């Protein structure tokens, strides 16, 4: 492990020394938005699959929305995993 370039006690701003994220809120948000983004991904993907060549929004736009929602789903799932792991280790 390589040493840090700055001392551990050095802080750049006015943040508290013991700042922690609210794990309960992050858990609630992840549990809420994971299925929501998953449903939106499926909805945009199905909509893109059944859209015609001249429809508005275009198939490409709907595909981009489906990919963005899939990325947000993945982000929410990873955050949920991190929060659950942290809550288990802190107890």
Secondary structure, DSSP 4 states (H G I P E B T S, - for coil): -PPPSS-TT--SSS--TT----HHHHHHHHHHHHHHHHHHHHHHHHHHHH--TT-SS-HHHHHHHHHHHHHHHHHHHHHHHHHHHHHHHH-
